Amino acid sequence: MRKMALMLYLSCAYFIALFLMSIIFQALGYWIGGGESIIGFIKENMWTYFKMGIIGFFVGFALWLFNVC
């Protein structure tokens, strides 16, 4: 049970981390570049952020699988 909890924690933590980092850094770059309507920009690229989060989920799973933590 403890190993399953660790797997779930690592996978979800990496998903959330990559998802939020990709939103924040891309929105900051857009804002610094003089972009307008940041909310619309974020909505347009939501699928890209979700794909980055899915990659984070699999990274967390790989860390658990190979017993890195």
Gaussian input, Z-matrix of N, CA and C with variables (Angstrom, degrees):
# hf/3-21g

backbone

0 1
 N
 C     1     B1
 C     2     B2     1     A1
 N     3     B3     2     A2     1     D1
 C     4     B4     3     A3     2     D2
 C     5     B5     4     A4     3     D3
 N     6     B6     5     A5     4     D4
 C     7     B7     6     A6     5     D5
 C     8     B8     7     A7     6     D6
 N     9     B9     8     A8     7     D7
 C    10    B10     9     A9     8     D8
 C    11    B11    10    A10     9     D9
 N    12    B12    11    A11    10    D10
 C    13    B13    12    A12    11    D11
 C    14    B14    13    A13    12    D12
 N    15    B15    14    A14    13    D13
 C    16    B16    15    A15    14    D14
 C    17    B17    16    A16    15    D15
 N    18    B18    17    A17    16    D16
 C    19    B19    18    A18    17    D17
 C    20    B20    19    A19    18    D18
 N    21    B21    20    A20    19    D19
 C    22    B22    21    A21    20    D20
 C    23    B23    22    A22    21    D21
 N    24    B24    23    A23    22    D22
 C    25    B25    24    A24    23    D23
 C    26    B26    25    A25    24    D24
 N    27    B27    26    A26    25    D25
 C    28    B28    27    A27    26    D26
 C    29    B29    28    A28    27    D27
 N    30    B30    29    A29    28    D28
 C    31    B31    30    A30    29    D29
 C    32    B32    31    A31    30    D30
 N    33    B33    32    A32    31    D31
 C    34    B34    33    A33    32    D32
 C    35    B35    34    A34    33    D33
 N    36    B36    35    A35    34    D34
 C    37    B37    36    A36    35    D35
 C    38    B38    37    A37    36    D36
 N    39    B39    38    A38    37    D37
 C    40    B40    39    A39    38    D38
 C    41    B41    40    A40    39    D39
 N    42    B42    41    A41    40    D40
 C    43    B43    42    A42    41    D41
 C    44    B44    43    A43    42    D42
 N    45    B45    44    A44    43    D43
 C    46    B46    45    A45    44    D44
 C    47    B47    46    A46    45    D45
 N    48    B48    47    A47    46    D46
 C    49    B49    48    A48    47    D47
 C    50    B50    49    A49    48    D48
 N    51    B51    50    A50    49    D49
 C    52    B52    51    A51    50    D50
 C    53    B53    52    A52    51    D51
 N    54    B54    53    A53    52    D52
 C    55    B55    54    A54    53    D53
 C    56    B56    55    A55    54    D54
 N    57    B57    56    A56    55    D55
 C    58    B58    57    A57    56    D56
 C    59    B59    58    A58    57    D57
 N    60    B60    59    A59    58    D58
 C    61    B61    60    A60    59    D59
 C    62    B62    61    A61    60    D60
 N    63    B63    62    A62    61    D61
 C    64    B64    63    A63    62    D62
 C    65    B65    64    A64    63    D63
 N    66    B66    65    A65    64    D64
 C    67    B67    66    A66    65    D65
 C    68    B68    67    A67    66    D66
 N    69    B69    68    A68    67    D67
 C    70    B70    69    A69    68    D68
 C    71    B71    70    A70    69    D69
 N    72    B72    71    A71    70    D70
 C    73    B73    72    A72    71    D71
 C    74    B74    73    A73    72    D72
 N    75    B75    74    A74    73    D73
 C    76    B76    75    A75    74    D74
 C    77    B77    76    A76    75    D75
 N    78    B78    77    A77    76    D76
 C    79    B79    78    A78    77    D77
 C    80    B80    79    A79    78    D78
 N    81    B81    80    A80    79    D79
 C    82    B82    81    A81    80    D80
 C    83    B83    82    A82    81    D81
 N    84    B84    83    A83    82    D82
 C    85    B85    84    A84    83    D83
 C    86    B86    85    A85    84    D84
 N    87    B87    86    A86    85    D85
 C    88    B88    87    A87    86    D86
 C    89    B89    88    A88    87    D87
 N    90    B90    89    A89    88    D88
 C    91    B91    90    A90    89    D89
 C    92    B92    91    A91    90    D90
 N    93    B93    92    A92    91    D91
 C    94    B94    93    A93    92    D92
 C    95    B95    94    A94    93    D93
 N    96    B96    95    A95    94    D94
 C    97    B97    96    A96    95    D95
 C    98    B98    97    A97    96    D96
 N    99    B99    98    A98    97    D97
 C   100   B100    99    A99    98    D98
 C   101   B101   100   A100    99    D99
 N   102   B102   101   A101   100   D100
 C   103   B103   102   A102   101   D101
 C   104   B104   103   A103   102   D102
 N   105   B105   104   A104   103   D103
 C   106   B106   105   A105   104   D104
 C   107   B107   106   A106   105   D105
 N   108   B108   107   A107   106   D106
 C   109   B109   108   A108   107   D107
 C   110   B110   109   A109   108   D108
 N   111   B111   110   A110   109   D109
 C   112   B112   111   A111   110   D110
 C   113   B113   112   A112   111   D111
 N   114   B114   113   A113   112   D112
 C   115   B115   114   A114   113   D113
 C   116   B116   115   A115   114   D114
 N   117   B117   116   A116   115   D115
 C   118   B118   117   A117   116   D116
 C   119   B119   118   A118   117   D117
 N   120   B120   119   A119   118   D118
 C   121   B121   120   A120   119   D119
 C   122   B122   121   A121   120   D120
 N   123   B123   122   A122   121   D121
 C   124   B124   123   A123   122   D122
 C   125   B125   124   A124   123   D123
 N   126   B126   125   A125   124   D124
 C   127   B127   126   A126   125   D125
 C   128   B128   127   A127   126   D126
 N   129   B129   128   A128   127   D127
 C   130   B130   129   A129   128   D128
 C   131   B131   130   A130   129   D129
 N   132   B132   131   A131   130   D130
 C   133   B133   132   A132   131   D131
 C   134   B134   133   A133   132   D132
 N   135   B135   134   A134   133   D133
 C   136   B136   135   A135   134   D134
 C   137   B137   136   A136   135   D135
 N   138   B138   137   A137   136   D136
 C   139   B139   138   A138   137   D137
 C   140   B140   139   A139   138   D138
 N   141   B141   140   A140   139   D139
 C   142   B142   141   A141   140   D140
 C   143   B143   142   A142   141   D141
 N   144   B144   143   A143   142   D142
 C   145   B145   144   A144   143   D143
 C   146   B146   145   A145   144   D144
 N   147   B147   146   A146   145   D145
 C   148   B148   147   A147   146   D146
 C   149   B149   148   A148   147   D147
 N   150   B150   149   A149   148   D148
 C   151   B151   150   A150   149   D149
 C   152   B152   151   A151   150   D150
 N   153   B153   152   A152   151   D151
 C   154   B154   153   A153   152   D152
 C   155   B155   154   A154   153   D153
 N   156   B156   155   A155   154   D154
 C   157   B157   156   A156   155   D155
 C   158   B158   157   A157   156   D156
 N   159   B159   158   A158   157   D157
 C   160   B160   159   A159   158   D158
 C   161   B161   160   A160   159   D159
 N   162   B162   161   A161   160   D160
 C   163   B163   162   A162   161   D161
 C   164   B164   163   A163   162   D162
 N   165   B165   164   A164   163   D163
 C   166   B166   165   A165   164   D164
 C   167   B167   166   A166   165   D165
 N   168   B168   167   A167   166   D166
 C   169   B169   168   A168   167   D167
 C   170   B170   169   A169   168   D168
 N   171   B171   170   A170   169   D169
 C   172   B172   171   A171   170   D170
 C   173   B173   172   A172   171   D171
 N   174   B174   173   A173   172   D172
 C   175   B175   174   A174   173   D173
 C   176   B176   175   A175   174   D174
 N   177   B177   176   A176   175   D175
 C   178   B178   177   A177   176   D176
 C   179   B179   178   A178   177   D177
 N   180   B180   179   A179   178   D178
 C   181   B181   180   A180   179   D179
 C   182   B182   181   A181   180   D180
 N   183   B183   182   A182   181   D181
 C   184   B184   183   A183   182   D182
 C   185   B185   184   A184   183   D183
 N   186   B186   185   A185   184   D184
 C   187   B187   186   A186   185   D185
 C   188   B188   187   A187   186   D186
 N   189   B189   188   A188   187   D187
 C   190   B190   189   A189   188   D188
 C   191   B191   190   A190   189   D189
 N   192   B192   191   A191   190   D190
 C   193   B193   192   A192   191   D191
 C   194   B194   193   A193   192   D192
 N   195   B195   194   A194   193   D193
 C   196   B196   195   A195   194   D194
 C   197   B197   196   A196   195   D195
 N   198   B198   197   A197   196   D196
 C   199   B199   198   A198   197   D197
 C   200   B200   199   A199   198   D198
 N   201   B201   200   A200   199   D199
 C   202   B202   201   A201   200   D200
 C   203   B203   202   A202   201   D201
 N   204   B204   203   A203   202   D202
 C   205   B205   204   A204   203   D203
 C   206   B206   205   A205   204   D204

   B1=1.4523
   B2=1.5313
   B3=1.3268
   B4=1.4653
   B5=1.5273
   B6=1.3326
   B7=1.4706
   B8=1.5312
   B9=1.3116
   B10=1.4662
   B11=1.5342
   B12=1.3207
   B13=1.4637
   B14=1.5259
   B15=1.3252
   B16=1.4638
   B17=1.5223
   B18=1.3329
   B19=1.4670
   B20=1.5222
   B21=1.3207
   B22=1.4555
   B23=1.5235
   B24=1.3327
   B25=1.4656
   B26=1.5248
   B27=1.3267
   B28=1.4650
   B29=1.5201
   B30=1.3168
   B31=1.4572
   B32=1.5235
   B33=1.3131
   B34=1.4714
   B35=1.5237
   B36=1.3312
   B37=1.4613
   B38=1.5246
   B39=1.3099
   B40=1.4658
   B41=1.5234
   B42=1.3330
   B43=1.4595
   B44=1.5251
   B45=1.3251
   B46=1.4648
   B47=1.5232
   B48=1.3389
   B49=1.4662
   B50=1.5298
   B51=1.3179
   B52=1.4721
   B53=1.5199
   B54=1.3182
   B55=1.4592
   B56=1.5305
   B57=1.3240
   B58=1.4683
   B59=1.5288
   B60=1.3315
   B61=1.4624
   B62=1.5146
   B63=1.3212
   B64=1.4588
   B65=1.5261
   B66=1.3213
   B67=1.4684
   B68=1.5216
   B69=1.3191
   B70=1.4666
   B71=1.5229
   B72=1.3271
   B73=1.4650
   B74=1.5243
   B75=1.3270
   B76=1.4603
   B77=1.5288
   B78=1.3230
   B79=1.4657
   B80=1.5248
   B81=1.3304
   B82=1.4643
   B83=1.5230
   B84=1.3110
   B85=1.4615
   B86=1.5163
   B87=1.3192
   B88=1.4632
   B89=1.5306
   B90=1.3176
   B91=1.4643
   B92=1.5327
   B93=1.3320
   B94=1.4674
   B95=1.5205
   B96=1.3243
   B97=1.4609
   B98=1.5163
   B99=1.3194
   B100=1.4503
   B101=1.5168
   B102=1.2984
   B103=1.4591
   B104=1.5194
   B105=1.2979
   B106=1.4585
   B107=1.5226
   B108=1.2956
   B109=1.4610
   B110=1.5345
   B111=1.3066
   B112=1.4620
   B113=1.5277
   B114=1.3257
   B115=1.4649
   B116=1.5339
   B117=1.3156
   B118=1.4628
   B119=1.5221
   B120=1.3272
   B121=1.4623
   B122=1.5209
   B123=1.3265
   B124=1.4640
   B125=1.5297
   B126=1.3213
   B127=1.4694
   B128=1.5204
   B129=1.3269
   B130=1.4625
   B131=1.5251
   B132=1.3077
   B133=1.4658
   B134=1.5225
   B135=1.3172
   B136=1.4592
   B137=1.5247
   B138=1.3255
   B139=1.4589
   B140=1.5320
   B141=1.3228
   B142=1.4632
   B143=1.5185
   B144=1.3184
   B145=1.4621
   B146=1.5290
   B147=1.3149
   B148=1.4576
   B149=1.5317
   B150=1.3292
   B151=1.4609
   B152=1.5252
   B153=1.3135
   B154=1.4622
   B155=1.5233
   B156=1.3281
   B157=1.4548
   B158=1.5169
   B159=1.3294
   B160=1.4652
   B161=1.5304
   B162=1.3203
   B163=1.4657
   B164=1.5243
   B165=1.3331
   B166=1.4590
   B167=1.5147
   B168=1.3305
   B169=1.4554
   B170=1.5271
   B171=1.3352
   B172=1.4602
   B173=1.5277
   B174=1.3198
   B175=1.4664
   B176=1.5234
   B177=1.3278
   B178=1.4602
   B179=1.5120
   B180=1.3202
   B181=1.4596
   B182=1.5299
   B183=1.3270
   B184=1.4693
   B185=1.5311
   B186=1.3205
   B187=1.4597
   B188=1.5218
   B189=1.3162
   B190=1.4636
   B191=1.5230
   B192=1.3207
   B193=1.4636
   B194=1.5268
   B195=1.3307
   B196=1.4430
   B197=1.5265
   B198=1.3305
   B199=1.4670
   B200=1.5356
   B201=1.3158
   B202=1.4570
   B203=1.5227
   B204=1.3122
   B205=1.4669
   B206=1.5042
   A1=111.37
   A2=115.36
   A3=118.87
   A4=111.67
   A5=116.72
   A6=119.69
   A7=111.36
   A8=116.66
   A9=119.98
   A10=110.49
   A11=116.66
   A12=120.24
   A13=110.37
   A14=116.25
   A15=120.33
   A16=110.97
   A17=116.81
   A18=120.28
   A19=110.73
   A20=116.38
   A21=120.07
   A22=111.11
   A23=116.45
   A24=120.54
   A25=110.98
   A26=117.65
   A27=120.67
   A28=111.32
   A29=116.61
   A30=119.82
   A31=111.55
   A32=116.67
   A33=119.89
   A34=111.83
   A35=116.55
   A36=119.46
   A37=111.34
   A38=116.91
   A39=119.71
   A40=111.19
   A41=117.49
   A42=120.60
   A43=110.24
   A44=116.78
   A45=121.20
   A46=110.86
   A47=116.57
   A48=120.13
   A49=111.15
   A50=117.69
   A51=119.67
   A52=111.86
   A53=117.04
   A54=121.23
   A55=110.51
   A56=116.60
   A57=119.78
   A58=112.10
   A59=117.50
   A60=118.94
   A61=111.59
   A62=117.30
   A63=118.48
   A64=111.07
   A65=117.92
   A66=120.31
   A67=110.36
   A68=116.88
   A69=121.36
   A70=111.57
   A71=117.12
   A72=119.11
   A73=112.39
   A74=117.76
   A75=118.65
   A76=110.23
   A77=117.91
   A78=120.48
   A79=110.85
   A80=117.56
   A81=119.45
   A82=111.57
   A83=117.21
   A84=120.46
   A85=111.98
   A86=116.39
   A87=121.01
   A88=110.07
   A89=116.80
   A90=121.89
   A91=110.71
   A92=117.44
   A93=121.21
   A94=110.50
   A95=116.88
   A96=121.22
   A97=113.57
   A98=117.85
   A99=121.06
   A100=114.40
   A101=117.01
   A102=120.58
   A103=112.89
   A104=114.90
   A105=121.28
   A106=108.21
   A107=116.89
   A108=123.71
   A109=111.20
   A110=115.14
   A111=121.06
   A112=111.22
   A113=117.06
   A114=120.10
   A115=110.47
   A116=117.57
   A117=120.84
   A118=111.82
   A119=116.13
   A120=121.20
   A121=110.52
   A122=116.54
   A123=120.74
   A124=110.32
   A125=116.97
   A126=120.16
   A127=111.62
   A128=116.79
   A129=120.64
   A130=111.77
   A131=117.62
   A132=121.94
   A133=113.55
   A134=118.69
   A135=121.64
   A136=111.63
   A137=118.50
   A138=120.43
   A139=111.01
   A140=117.51
   A141=121.22
   A142=110.57
   A143=117.37
   A144=120.70
   A145=110.42
   A146=116.34
   A147=120.40
   A148=110.69
   A149=116.93
   A150=120.02
   A151=110.95
   A152=117.72
   A153=120.76
   A154=110.67
   A155=116.73
   A156=120.31
   A157=112.51
   A158=116.69
   A159=120.54
   A160=110.52
   A161=116.50
   A162=120.12
   A163=109.72
   A164=116.81
   A165=120.64
   A166=112.15
   A167=116.77
   A168=120.41
   A169=110.48
   A170=116.52
   A171=120.10
   A172=112.03
   A173=118.21
   A174=120.52
   A175=109.81
   A176=116.59
   A177=119.88
   A178=111.95
   A179=116.80
   A180=120.49
   A181=110.62
   A182=117.21
   A183=120.66
   A184=110.62
   A185=117.47
   A186=119.92
   A187=110.76
   A188=116.13
   A189=119.86
   A190=110.88
   A191=116.58
   A192=121.76
   A193=111.38
   A194=116.75
   A195=120.69
   A196=112.72
   A197=115.86
   A198=123.44
   A199=112.53
   A200=116.10
   A201=121.47
   A202=110.34
   A203=117.35
   A204=121.03
   A205=111.03
   D1=-39.40
   D2=-178.49
   D3=-66.25
   D4=-37.96
   D5=178.99
   D6=-66.33
   D7=-36.76
   D8=178.16
   D9=-67.20
   D10=-38.73
   D11=177.72
   D12=-64.40
   D13=-40.45
   D14=177.89
   D15=-64.27
   D16=-41.78
   D17=177.92
   D18=-61.30
   D19=-45.48
   D20=-179.96
   D21=-64.32
   D22=-41.78
   D23=179.71
   D24=-62.52
   D25=-49.60
   D26=-178.44
   D27=-62.13
   D28=-45.09
   D29=-178.01
   D30=-64.06
   D31=-46.07
   D32=-179.03
   D33=-69.39
   D34=-37.41
   D35=179.34
   D36=-64.40
   D37=-43.14
   D38=178.67
   D39=-68.87
   D40=-36.62
   D41=176.21
   D42=-59.14
   D43=-51.14
   D44=-177.87
   D45=-64.05
   D46=-42.12
   D47=-178.06
   D48=-62.65
   D49=-50.17
   D50=-178.43
   D51=-68.93
   D52=-36.62
   D53=178.21
   D54=-61.07
   D55=-50.71
   D56=-178.48
   D57=-69.59
   D58=-39.11
   D59=179.52
   D60=-64.67
   D61=-39.08
   D62=-179.86
   D63=-67.85
   D64=-37.00
   D65=176.54
   D66=-65.90
   D67=-50.79
   D68=-174.70
   D69=-62.44
   D70=-49.52
   D71=-174.99
   D72=-70.21
   D73=-36.45
   D74=178.68
   D75=-71.35
   D76=-37.73
   D77=178.24
   D78=-68.02
   D79=-38.65
   D80=176.81
   D81=-64.96
   D82=-42.14
   D83=177.00
   D84=-62.35
   D85=-39.74
   D86=178.13
   D87=-66.11
   D88=-41.13
   D89=-178.71
   D90=-68.16
   D91=-43.84
   D92=179.25
   D93=-65.12
   D94=-33.56
   D95=179.05
   D96=-75.44
   D97=2.00
   D98=176.61
   D99=91.73
   D100=17.79
   D101=-178.84
   D102=-71.73
   D103=149.21
   D104=176.74
   D105=-110.83
   D106=159.55
   D107=176.91
   D108=57.35
   D109=66.24
   D110=-178.60
   D111=-63.56
   D112=-36.93
   D113=-179.58
   D114=-61.69
   D115=-43.49
   D116=177.16
   D117=-63.19
   D118=-37.63
   D119=178.45
   D120=-64.28
   D121=-42.59
   D122=179.49
   D123=-65.71
   D124=-41.77
   D125=179.60
   D126=-63.37
   D127=-38.14
   D128=-179.74
   D129=-66.03
   D130=-32.12
   D131=-175.45
   D132=-103.67
   D133=17.21
   D134=-176.36
   D135=-61.74
   D136=-36.77
   D137=179.57
   D138=-63.89
   D139=-36.56
   D140=177.48
   D141=-64.79
   D142=-42.59
   D143=178.73
   D144=-64.69
   D145=-38.82
   D146=179.34
   D147=-65.29
   D148=-39.40
   D149=177.44
   D150=-64.02
   D151=-38.94
   D152=176.28
   D153=-63.37
   D154=-39.58
   D155=177.02
   D156=-63.50
   D157=-38.92
   D158=178.00
   D159=-63.70
   D160=-38.36
   D161=175.91
   D162=-61.35
   D163=-41.20
   D164=177.01
   D165=-61.90
   D166=-38.10
   D167=177.78
   D168=-60.11
   D169=-44.53
   D170=-179.54
   D171=-71.03
   D172=-30.61
   D173=175.21
   D174=-65.12
   D175=-43.80
   D176=176.87
   D177=-61.96
   D178=-39.12
   D179=177.60
   D180=-65.13
   D181=-41.70
   D182=179.53
   D183=-64.61
   D184=-38.40
   D185=177.42
   D186=-63.01
   D187=-40.27
   D188=177.80
   D189=-68.82
   D190=-42.77
   D191=-175.63
   D192=-62.17
   D193=-42.11
   D194=-178.52
   D195=-92.79
   D196=12.61
   D197=173.72
   D198=54.83
   D199=44.42
   D200=178.66
   D201=-73.40
   D202=-35.95
   D203=-178.62
   D204=-94.91

